[in-house]
Amino acid sequence: AREKSYSDRTKDSVYFGVGSYGNVAARAGFCYRMTLDGVDKDLVAQVISMGGDSPDGHFNIVMADGGFSDDYNACTDTSTDFPQFVGSTTDWGGQGGGWLNISGCDSIPEYPACGPRRDNMRSICKDLFAKGFRRSDYAITNPTITKMCQVRCPDELWQATGMRRSDEPTLASKCDDNPSEPAGGLLSRSMDCARPSYSWGTTVGATYKDHSAIIPCRRDGYTRVNQPPAPFPTISPSVLPSREPTIRPTATPTMEASLRPSLSDMCCEYTVYGPDPVWQGCNSAANPSLGLVESCDTCLSYQCLDWTVGSKAMQQRERSFLQNSGLNVYFGVGSYSNDPTRAGQCYRLNVAGIDRDVIVQVVNQGAVTANGNFQIVLADGGFETSHACTAGAGANVPQFPGSAANWGDNFGFSGGWATSEDCDNLPEYPVCAINGSDSLIDMCKWSFAKGFRRRGVNAKAPVINSMCQVKCPEELYQATGLHRLDEPNSEYFCADPTLLPPKGSLQKGMDCAKPSYAWKNNVKGVVDPDYPIVIPCRRDGYTRVNEIPKNPPTFSPSVRPTVATRSPSVLKVWNSTAAAKEPAMNVFEQLTKTSRGLSILVVCGFVFLVILFVTFCEMWLRRTRRRELRERIEKRILINSTRGVATRKGEYLKSLASAADSINASGLSYSEYLEITNSLLQDDNL
């Protein structure tokens, strides 16, 4: 899959691999391209481990049943109590490179002892013989490397291993006429199942901060050690299983629990934001304790704020996806034209000016736009004529406080604010915010910093260089609640670059409303019965409508800052009449306006006084202890002197040493003790 992604992106067809290149630690994380005798494509391999004392030009690559060293391995129970595979060393064809003929592949274990059964080791072993990486001729077991050079590591490769060098070549992806490494070496093979050398964070060379070492796997061979382990199968596979069921890989449990909805649990199947009496009846029918429409625990449906690009939840899902797939992308949701057959589909976008690709899911029905244009949900992305973000526009129960003037130059209808600094005008949290809510202001600034939006009132939207439909990541469809069963089987990569739509633009929007595909009748296509429709949120922006609402705060968060507290030079849209009614207050005045704020000030003052008192007491005690210790030492010196023990000044040191037991009793440090004794040695009266 990684090779195909690289080929689709660069039109360069190669094999990928990892291994060792001598015992030179400075090569850790570097990538090398090799042309092999008898292999139809070049091999690009990354150095992840330290090898033996082989000459330059010889590379040792990790292969299924490649053979393990004489010293130790983690494949079988020969040298470890926790081998990665079941069976014994004899199943692997020996330590000198594994089986030397293709028939021997049938003897090796098919799957690891734990975890999901994804890659069949026997099939991989046979495929390596078929591709020419292994030879059945006993005399010629290793391919010859006819050309070898250092190249820039492909993204698909270093994202899978976790290590990326910052001092690698910046241009070359192929070998030129003067390759950097000598030709004529051999491509040897190994597989010891052990943690690679460069997964210890002591590698030599410059690496990127977030990709400084190889990330090894747990015993299942797929779950990275910085991930919680996936659930194991109830039985361990035998060495020769007759037929094993396919186990779907599970996402890491770091994301939210699955939202598999039951339509009978939904509050209602449609949304009206005005004072429609139908909603009053719906609340009463679904749960009489939910309260009136105006309360924070109302069953009204809104857009979920954790779908927004850059939210804390989205970033956590992206990290989980990176650990599972090795792909570092951004996640988002939005609309792709008004075609209902695209409901729930996922697309991978390569966007100019954004440092990673973006995988987005279609959760809403948009306007009539040409293929290649996608509207993504961004904080303050701009809303349409009808929205649920602020009061007015048909939303008597808006998701956020304040007015439309807080949302942009044209009251939010032209894509929100044009600069990152103006994001400060936005309301920071929903009216019914809960603990852990994302700051709308911070997410707005994040979208500018990451290139999802451009500065300027008339700034053009980012250009989408390429766009294709891909398989939806579990982390994404579990967050939205909608999953298509008729999605592509090309994993997360573009299957056919020739079918890509023309270049479009990444547009933005945010209307805070329940998305179109949260109505079951709007979803067209084959859907997963466990994930049939988009699950919208309650007014807090996080609690799904099929969940019991969380306790809202006792007060609604204020808009930070309100339109009235901003100067006309900062706000492009200004209402002087409204400003006169709401004079600005500083932070102290705002706190003292409420009993809650006054209580906070009293508590803070009391804590400050306690800290001051404790500090004073500690200083007084230490001064007293120093004085007492000096008196004790002086007394011992004088006693010893009258007994004739200390007749010379140099003998005072012995008297001082005899007083050393006073240190522990006094609680002073040894340096303070030395300071006192040195001052006594300079005292001529003693």
N, C-alpha and C positions, 0 to 999 in steps of 0.2 A: 504494500500500500504506500509506503514512503517512497519507494522507487518510482511508482506511477505518478505520485504527486510531483516529484522532482522533474520527471520527464514532461508532464503536462505544463509545468511552469517554465522550463528552460529549453524544451525540445531536445534534450540530451538524455539518451537512454543508457543507464549504467546499472550495475549491481551495487548494493550497499553491504557493508560489513564492519566488524570491529575486531580488534586484536592487539598484538604487541609488535613493536619494531625495536628489537635489541633491548638493552638494559639502560638506555639513555633517558634519564628522567626528564630532561628538557623537552622531549618529544611528546609529553603527556598532553592529550587533547588535540594534537595536530591530525590533519587528514592527508592521505596520500592516494593518488590515482595510479592504477597499475593496468597495463595491457598484458594479458596472460596468453600464453601459447595454448591453443585449443579451446579457449573460452570465447563465446560470440560477442560479449560486450566488455567494456572496461569495468574495473572494480574500484570503487571509492570506499576506503576504510579509515576509521578513526582509531587512534591509539588510546586504549583505555586501561592497559595493563603493562607492567614491565616484564620483558621477556628475558631470554638467555643471552649469552655472549655471541650472537650471530653477526656476521659481517654486514655492512651496509648493503642494502638492496635485497635482503631477505626479510619477508614479512610473515608473521604467524597469525592466521585468522581463525576466529571462533567458528566451528562447524558442528553440526549435530554428529555425535560420535567421532569427534576429531581426535580423540585420545587425550589422556590426562597424564600429568607428570608422574615420575617414579616416587616423588616425595610424599605428596598428599593430593587429595581431591575431595570434593564435596558431592560427587555424583552418586557414589555407592557407600556402603558401610565399611569400606576398607580402612578409612582413616577418620571417620566422623560418626558420631552417634546419631546425627540428624541428617542423613543424606537427602538430596533433593529428589532422587528417584528410588523406586523400589528395585529389588533384584540384587545381583552381585556383580563383581568385576568381570566375571566370565561372560556376562551378557553384552559387554561392550567391545569385544574383539581385541582386548589387550591394550597396553598402555602406549604402544608405539604408533599412534595415529588411528586407532580404531580398526574396524573391519576393512580389509583390503579388497573386498569384492561386494557387489551390490546385494547379493543374496544374504550377506551377513546383517544387513539392515533390519531384517525381520526378527532378529534376536534382541535388539535393544528395547528398553521400555518405551512405551508410546507416550506416556504423560507423566508429569511430576506426581509425587505422592500426595500433594495437597493442591487445592484450588481448582480454578476453571480449566477445562480441557479444550484448549484452543488449537495449538499447533501440534500435529502428530509428528513425533521425532523420527519415526520410521519413514514417513513420506518425505520429510525434509532430507534425510540421509540418501534416499534413492534419487531425489531430484538433483542432489549435488553430483552424483555420478553421471546423471543424464546431461547436466550442463557442463561437464568437463572440469569441475573443481576437484574431483577425485578420480583416480585412474584405477582400473582393475588390473593393470599390468603391475606385477610385483616389483619389477625393476624400475618403473617410472611411476611413482606414486604422487609426486607433487608437480604442479604446473610450473613452467618457467616464466619469470617476469621479464618480458622483453623491453618494457619501458616503465619508468616509475618516477613520479615527481610529487612534490608537496603542492597541495591546492587549498583553496578556501573551503571550509567545511560547509556542506549543504545544511540549510535550516532543518530539513527533515531528519538529518542524522544527529546533530548536536542536541536538538530538542528531545530526541529519544534517549540519549545517554545522560544528559544533564550538564555536560561540560562544554564550554566554548572559550577558545583562546582569543584574546584581544590583540595579539601580535601576529596573527596568521596572515597569509597573503591577502591583499585587498582586492586583487583583480582576477587572478588566474583561476579558472575552473577546469582547465585542460592542460595537458603537458605540451610544451612547445618543442622546438627542434633541439633544445639543449636542456634535457630533463635534469632536475637537481640531484637525483639519486642514480647510482650505478645500475646498469642493466645486467641481466644474466643471473639474478638471484632466484630463489625458489619461494613459492607460496606454500609454506608449511601450514599445518592445521593442529588445533587442540580444542579441548573442551573439558575444563576441570570443575565447572559448576560453582566455583568459589567466587567470593567477592573480589573484584578486580583491584589491582594495586592503587590505581588513581582515584579510588572512591574514598581514600583517606585524604583529608584536606591539607596535605603537605606537598602538593605538586610544585614542580619548578616551572616558572614561567608566568606570564601575565594572563589573567583570566578575567572574564566579566564577573562582577560581584555576585549576581544571582545565578551564575553558572560556573562555579569555581571548582567543582569536583564531580566525578561520576556518581550517579545515584543508583546503587544496586537494588536488587529486588528481594522480596521475602521468599519463603520456600516454594510458593506457587509458581515463581518465575516471571510474574507479570506485575504484581502489586509492588510499587516502590516502597522502600523502607520508611519514607516520610509520609506514607498513607496509612490509614487504618486498614487492617486486613479485610478482604472480602470474605463473606461466609463460605466455609469449606463445604464440600459435598459430604453427605452422610456416610459414604463409604470411600475407602481408598481404592483407586483403580488397580487391577491386577497387572502383572507383567504382560500377559497375553490376553487382554479382554476380547471376548467374542464380539461384543457390540456395546458401545457406551452411549448413553443419551447425550445430546448436545446441551451444555449448560450455558445459558446466557450470562455474559459477564455483568456483574452488578456494579453500579456506581458507588463511590465511597460514601460512607454515612456522614460525611462532614456537611453535606447540604441538608436542606430541610426534608422532612419526611415526605414520602409520596403523597400526592394530593388526590389520589384516585377517588373521583367524586361519584356519589350516588345521586342521580337527578332528583330523587325523592327528598334528598336532604337540602336541596337548594331552597333559598328563601322564596324566590320567584323566578320565572323564566323570562321576564322582561323588565326593563327599567324605565321609569319616568322620574325626572328630576324635579318636576313641579309639584305643587300641593295636590297630587292626585289622590282621591280617597281610596283608590284601589290598593295603594301601598299601605294605608292604615289597616285595611282588612287583611292584607298579606301578612303583615307583622303579627296580627292577632292569630291568624290561622297557623302560621309556622311555629311561633313561640310567643305566648302572651307576655312573657317577661322582657321581650326585646325593647319595649318602650315606643314612644312616639317617633315620628319621622325626624324631628329636630334633634333627637338625642344622639350621643356618640355610638351607641350600640344598635343603631338602626340597621335594617336589612337592605338599605339602598346599596346598589352596586357601583363600583368605581374601578378605574384602572389601578393596577397594583404598582406601587412605587418601586418595589424591588425588581421590577422588570427593566427599569431605567438603566441605560448604559452608564457604567461607573458606580452604580450603587454597591454597597458593601456585600450584599447577597450575590450580585452578579460577579463581582470579583472573586468571591469564594467559589462560585460555580466554575469560573474560568480556571482557577488553580486546580480544582478537582479534575477537570477535563484534561489539563496539562499532565497531571500525574497518571491518568488512565491511558491517554492516547499519545502523549509526547508532543502534542500540538499546542502552541501558545497563540491563542486567538482571543478576540473580544466577543462577548455575547450581547445580543440585543433582540428586540421585538419591534414589529411595525406592520406596515401595509405594503403590498405589491400590486398596484392597480386595483381595479374593482372586480376582478375575476374570482368568484367564490370557489372555484376548483383549486385555488392555491391555498385555501385555508389550512393552516397547520404545517405547510411545507417549510423547509429550511433551505437557506441559500448561503453560500460562502462568497464573500465580497473581498476583492482586493481594491483598496481605495487609496488614491493619491494623497500623500501627506499623513497617513496613519501608519504607525510603525508595525502593526500586525494586521493579518486578515481578520474579517469580522464574520461570524456566523450568526445569522438572524432568522427568526421564525415569524411567519405571517400570522398575526392574531387579529388583524383588523382589515376591514374592507376600505380601500382608499379611493382616490379619484381616478378618472380615466387618464392613465399615463402610458407612455411608450415603454416597451420592454427595456430592461436595463436600468430603470429608475426605481429606487427604493426609498420609502419614507420611514425613518427610524425614530423611535421614541427617545427624545433627549429631554433633560430637565430644562424647562422654559423653551421648548422647541417651537412654540407657537400653536395657537388653537384656531379652530374653524369658527364659523358663525355660532354654532351651538356647542357648548362645552360645559364641563362640570367643575372647572378649576376655581372660579370666582363667582361672586353674586352677580345676578343678571344673566342674560343669554339663556333664560329658561331654567337656570339652576338656582332654585330657592334654598337648596341645601348644598352649598359648594364644599369641595374637599379642602380648600385653603381659605384662610382669612384674607382680609384686604380687598382691594378692587382690581379691575383689569389694568389700571394705570401702573400697577407694580410689575407688570409682566412684559413690558417692552415699549419701543418707540411708538408703535401704533396700537397700543392697548393689547399687545400680545398677538395681533393678527398677522404680523409680517415676520414670523419666525423668532419672536422673542427679542431679547436685548442683543445689541450689535457688538458689545465689548465685554470682556471678562469683568472689568471693574463695575459695570452696571448690574452684574448679577446680584450685588449687594442689595438691590431694591426689592428682590423677590421675597415673598414670605418664606421663612426657613422651614417650617414644619406644618403638617396638616392641622386642621382645627382639632381633630381628635387624635393627636399624636400619641404614640406609645413609646415605651423605653426602647432605645436602639434605633429610632427612626433616622433615616438618612437626611442630611441637610440639603435642601433643594439648592441653596446658594453654593455649597461646595460642589455638588454634582454639575451645576451650570458652569462653574469655573473649570472643572475637570474636563468638560467637553471641549472647551477652548484649548486647554493645554495639550490635549491628545489629538487635536486636528479634526475632530468631528464637526466643528463649525469654524467659520472664518470671521475675523474681525471686520467691522465695517457695515454700514446700513445696507449697502447694495452688494455685499460680498457674494460671490458665486459659491454654490454648494460644491463640496469636494467631488471630484470625478471618480466614478467607479471604473477601474481599468478592466476588471473581469468579474463575471458573476455566473454562478452555476448552482443548480439544485444539488444538495447533498443529503446524506442521512442526518436526521436530527439527533444531536447529543442527548443522552439521558438527562444530564444536568439541566438542559433547557426545557425539554417537554415536561419534565416532572415539575418544573416551576410554573409552567403555564396551564398544564392540565390537558393539553391536546397533543395527540400523537397519531400520525398517519401510518398505516400499514403498507401503503403502496409507494413508499419512498424509494429512492435509488438504493441499489446494493453496492455502491462504489465507496462505501464508508464516508469519509469526510473530505473527499477530494473530487475534483472535476473529472468526470468519466470521459468526456469527449470535448476537447477544447474547440473543435470546429462547430459545436452547437451553441457556443456562448452567444448571448444577445449582444447587440452593439453597446458601446460605452454610453453610460448614463450618468446620473448624479445621485449622491446620497443626500436626500432631502431630510428635513427634520420636522417633528411635530410633538405635541403633548396636549391632549384635550381633557385628560383626567376622567374620561367617561368609560363606561363599560364597553369593551371592544365588540365589534360586530360578531365575531365568532365565539362569543359567549352565549349566543342564542343557538340552540341545537339545530334549528331549521335552516340556518345560514351555512352550515358546514356541509360541503359537498366533497365526497370522496370516501375511500375506505379508511375508517378510523379504528383505532384500538379501543375495544369496549371498556378497557380500564382507564382510558384517557380520551373520552369522546368529545369534550368541548373545552374551551378556555374557561378557567375558573376566575372570575373577577374578585375584587376585594371590597371590604367594607370601607367606611369613611376614613379609617386610620391609614389605609393604603397598604396594609400588610395582612390583616386577618381575612382569610378567604370567606366567601359568603356561605360556604358549607362548614364553617367552623363556628364554635361558640365564641362570641367577641371577648377580647381581653378587656380588663378594667382600664377605662380611659383616665387620664390625669384629672386632678381636681380643677385645673384651670387650663385654658387654651393657650398655647404658645403665641407670643406676639409676633407680628411681622417685623423682620429685622432688616433695615429700619423701615418704618412706615413712610408712605409718600409724604406725609405732613412734616416729617423730621428731616427730609432731604432738601438741600438748597436747589433753587431753580437752575443753577449752572450744571448740576449733576443730572437731574431729571429732565428728560426731553419733553415729557408731558406733565404739565403742572397745573394744579387747580388752586389758585391763590385764595379763593373763598374757603375751601376745605382746610388749607394750611392755617388760616387765621383762627379756625375753630379748635385746632389741636396744636398748641404751642409745644416746642421741644422740651424734654426733661432730661436731665443727666441721670446716670445710672443710680446714684445715691437717692435722688428724689423718687425714682421709680420704685426702688426697694422700700422706701419708707411710706409709700402710699398704701401699702397693704400690711395687715398684721403678720402675714407670713414673712414678708421681707424684713419687717422690724425684728421678728424673732430670730431670723438668720443673723442680723447684725449684732444682736445681744449675745448670741452663742459665740460668734467669732471673737467679740471683744473679751468674753470670759476666758476663752481658750488662750488668747494672747497673754492675758494677765497671768494665767497659770504657768505658761512657758517661761515668762519673765521671772516669776518667783522661783521656780525650780533652778533656773540658770544662776540666779544670785546665791541661792543656798549652796549649790555645788562649788562655786568659786570660794565662798567663805570656808567651807569644810576643807578644801585643798590647802588654803593658806594656813589653817589651824594645824593640819597634819604636818606640813613642812616645818612649822615652828617647833612642834613637839619632837619631831625626828632630830632636828638640829640639837635641841636640848639634850636628848638621849645620848647622842654621839659625843657631845662635849663632856658630858658626865663621865662616860666610859674612858675618854682620853685622859681626863684629869685623874681619875682613879688609878689608871695604869701608870701614869707619870709619878705619882706619889709612892707607888710600889717599886719604882725604879725600873719598870719594864721598858718604858719609852724614854731613853736617855738622849736619842738623837731625833732630829726632825723627820728623818726618813723612816724611823720606826713607827711614826704615827699611822702609816698605812696598815700595819698589823692591827692597831687598835680600831681603825675604821672598819676593817674586814670583820672584826668580831661583832660589830654592830649591824652587819648586813641582814641579820634576821629581823631587824626592825622594818625592812622594806615591805614584806608581806603584811605585817600587822598594821602598817600605816596606810596601805592602799596606794602608795605613790609608785611611779614608774622607776625603772633602774636609771634612766637618764636624769630624773630629778634627784635621785640619791647621789649620783656622781656630781651633779651641780653643787649640792650642799657640801659634800666632802672636799671638793676642790677649793671651795671658799674657806673651809676650815684650815686647810693646809697653808693658805696664804695669811692666816691670822697669827701675827707674832706674839700675841698675848698668850697663845696656847703652846 
